[in-house]
Amino acid sequence: MFDVEPTKVMEFSLLFSGQETADVRDFEGERRLLRDGRDVYECGRLRAVTERPTSDGRGVIVEADVMDKMNEKVRAHVTVRVAGASTRTAVRRAGRRPAADDDAEHDVAGMETITGMACTCTRRGAPRCVHACAVCFRLFYRHRYTVRDVYANRPVVPHEASRIVERYMADRLGTWFPHGTDDTAVAMARGLEIITGFDQWDRWIGNRHTVTLLGNCIPAVEELIDMDTQVWPKRDEPDLTAVLPHGWFTMLEAAYEQLGDRADLAKVYAVYIAQGRLPQDARYVDRLRWLLGDTTELDVMLGQLTGGFRPANDERMRPVAGLAYEHLLREFRLSDEAVSYCESLRKYDRRCVRRLADTIAIGHADRVEDLKAVKIDWTTCFDEVDIDFAGEEFRADLEDNMPAFFANGYVDPIIEDCEALLRAAAAGSRARCRLVVSRWLSTEERATIARDLLRRDEGRRDSDDKRSIILQRAISMVEPHADPLARTFLVDDDVVVFTPPLDEATLQTENPHDFMEALLLVDDIDGLPLVHDEASGGEQDLAIVEHAVKARIEKAKTEARFDDIVSAVTDDQDRDGTQSEAMKGLRECLDVQLQALFGTRFSLDSTACDDLFDPPVTLGQRNKWLRPTAGQLGVWTAAYVLNVKRHEHGDLVESVHLPHYLAAKGLKTAMIGMLDHMLGTSAMLGIPRAQVDTDEWQALRLLLIDLHPEAVDAHGSVAMLRPDRDFTVPYLTQILRHMHPGLSLIDAGDECAIQGAMEELRMRLSMVERHVDGDPDYLAEYARKEADDIALALALAALANPEGVPPLIDDADVARAAAEQAKRTYMTFWNARDENDATPADDDDEIAGHEGDITDAGNMMLMLLEQTYTRLMDVAEPGYKDW
């Protein structure tokens, strides 16, 4: 204990003044210290406050632990010696009733004086720290609330709120606040009771008031604490210069202060404790105790408050932690009530048990670990409807809030993995859950993303909700593989797993349990200071982190762009007029080819691909290239051909690098197939080779010789066209069966069926060739129709199994006949596609609004038919595919 200049409690600010920096008094630093000290006290961060008499019986020793924000760890221990406090006062303030043989002095605070201070954060000399300042503030407010009128021998009700309301009414309304206990003050109090519904006080305590249910219980404060007070503290000045910290309730509080109505003022304090959203509302626990004193009134009030309490709700109607109510439970050591509180809240705030562990252990030491444990219901059974609905709702929510997962028709594998986990969890099979996690979610990053995506919906459900049970099961299976100190942020078009930047020494010393505790150990993120707000559960800090993550993404996007490589296909900065003309001619040829192959909707101007050669930085930038339609991929391929041409007479090195950029997007294989299709269609239609074909072949050769590995997604897949083969082949087959009622399909996986069809086709072709003029025409027509149907069925089999069927065909005539049917079908669908583009469906038609989907499906069928034709012709004429 270090002696200090004896200072009255009401003038304790003098103990924290006079600090000098370079011979200049730091007034701003003093004000900041006083504000921070008051904030520590009012936010309930003083714990285990005890008072014991000094050895000479002329004062008390006040001791208190100062806790860190939100992590329930002791940061400092403060001791303050106060002279002038009676033994009876010390005993009562220590938390027990005075005995009959204790000092019989009146319980009057008198002129208490601070004579000594010590803090574990300061080893040399009297402390001038925020911890000691917080304890002095507690002594300051205690004196204010326990002083008694010398003449009337009754407590003096402080006018804490009255000055705030007086200033508000003068500034905003130009009126005055009635003083005293006259009829005007009474009438104002009664009017405010009607406005706030305070006559139904128990409904406010239980969060059952209509205004509460509408989400407007107590208006938020405009300024949490004053930032302009020049002198601290003054007894005749309000604690806060904020504008009505609790809205209408602040005015009602002021009215009761003017009337000296201690009973109703205590009820207002109880509402602040039960439903207040400000971290400073914890101060009302002490004020309630000091206002009512050691009386049965306090016991009755505590019984009503804890008996009718129900947590406040957030905007999603989820219970939120009541930090002031938790402070009440700690201060009055209400173990039973702490257990009930944690049981109602632990599903939504897993740290509540940790914050109240000491209080719970007072009467229920065996319940602490039980409350910390998360109980998972694995017994409830669900039907297929519940299982399907859980997955559909999970996907629908993410489609609305994170479109990058579904960019350009692509569904990110993490969505499919979470859905598989949800289905396994709904089935109640922990073995299947472990299989899904071990196969797809075993890495820490993917497990963290999956955990946080599933948690997005967990808090929106009631504990007995079917989907909530399924989510809890899924989260419990993936959580052991996730990083407890990381959190997933969905920012713009990216998904970022962010971990607070802490060094190994800090992690070992502080041992944070989760992301929010780790974030409390960080002062700033990329130069943005964190506020460590307790009122919103860290929402302000989360917003700051999200802003920092967004800034990092924008910086990465900027750095990833390549000069002279990233350019629109309209770039005309060529080295001479000849090159410019060549580029213009190639562009026109490519546009004609695109519209012929994929319809009038596609051209180099209609489909954006300016960032085709930018390295992908975000999830959205990666995903949007992985499921293109045939028309989109055609445009991207044309843009690639143009860029190769641009660099042909310029920097050849950069031209060689172009395939590398495509490989980084997973587009190399798909683009090789598209160039092959563009060249193959020209050959199939008998179009003479032109310069555009040479340019496409050169671009194809660069892709084929590129050695850079192609990027794949989490499931090992590269870019694939949509709709995929699994949809297109049955769709095409169904249409052809409708067009050819007698068509008999061939099993593409049955070699005997393939051989039999070839023999049958060979025989029909022979019958057509042997037809002479004297034979009836209908025989030749019948044989030709039979041959066409068999050839078409054989072509469909080759289309369905391109790697297995063509090698089985060993007859050039059979292969040519099947190829001809593929070409004929191609032309039929080509004309139908063009008609669909030219004449959109009517609004009342069942396909209205889906013309683009029909075009995309038609283009995919055309690609498959061309590929089938080329494979069959390569059998009929070895060397046909000469590109």
Disulfide bonds with the S-S distance in Angstrom:
none
